[in-house]
Amino acid sequence: MTTSPSKVIPANNADRNAWRWGFTPQAEIWNGRFAMIGFVAALLTEYFSGQGVLHFYNLMHTVTNTVVR
């Protein structure tokens, strides 16, 4: 009984950082990187402005100041 060769090809660093479109591992790595940058930007916005991101961009202004009767 022989085993079939593995079809998984390990990626080297050049392939891992390549800019590729579609649902590829490289696209998911870039998606994660951009999400981390956005999260840190949101935290810094809240820290330096003293208010939440939605309040900072005046998106929650109408919701919080609206009186419901």
Order of alpha helices (4+ residues) and beta strands (2+ residues): alpha-alpha-alpha-alpha
